[in-house]
Amino acid sequence: MEDAQIGWIAAIIIGGLAGWIASAIMKTGTGIFLNIVLGIIGAAIASFLFGLIGVGFGGWIGYLVAGVIGACILIGLVRAIRN
């Protein structure tokens, strides 16, 4: 998240959008607050995981892509744990 060089307000907005996209892809019925949390945490997780293999995301679009991928990973993990 620090590498993307975006502010906290932008992180919340992009995180919400990323969480909403991920919830639509994964077909969940989460609310706006959970979408924001999923997107922000998802971006941090995806940035870390992709950083391990040498892939970096930058800027708003990169943060959005990382957020969607990471949020989908989080939703998948939660589903696997619950079932």
N, C-alpha and C positions, 0 to 999 in steps of 0.2 A: 504494500500500500504506500510506503514511503517513496518507492522508486517511481511511482506514477506521477508524483508532483502535482497532486490535486488537493484542494482544500477539503475541510470536513463537511461543509455544506454540499459540495459536489459529490463527495464520497457517499453521503446519505442519499442523494438523488439518484446517482448511478447505481448504488447498492440496491435501492428500492426497485429500480428498473430491472437490474440483473436478477434479483430475487423473483420478481413478477414473471420474467421470461422463463426462468428455471421452473417455477411452479406450474406454468402453462405446459412446458415440455414434459415434466414429470407427472402432470395431472394431479396436483394437490390443491386443496382449498384453503391456503393460508391467507392471513390478513396482511394489511399493509405493513404493520410493525414487524411481523415475522419475515416478510419479504425483504425489508431493509436489512434485518439482522443476517438473514441467509446470504444476501448479496455481498455485504461487507466481509463477513467471516469467510464466505466462499472465495472471494477475491484474494484474501490473505492466504488461504489454504492452497489455492491453485497457483498463486505466485510462488509459494514455497516449493510445491511439488515440481513445477516446471523449472524453477531455479536449480533444482537438483540435477536436472538433465541438461541444463545450459540454455533453456528457452526463457526469454524475458519479455514482459509486456510493458508497454509504456503509453502514457497519455490516457485520455478518456475512453477511447475505443478499446485499448488493451485492458483497462480496468474493467470495462463492461464484459468483455469476453472472458477474462479471468473470473469475474464474479458469477457469470452464468455457469461456467464449467465447474467451479468450486461449489456453487449452490446445488448443482445437480449431484455432485459427489456426496455432499452432506445429506441431501434428501435420500439418496440411495443407501447411505450408511444407516440412517435412522430407520428406514424401512427394513433393512436386513436385521437390525438389532431387535426391532419390535416383533418380527415374525420369527 
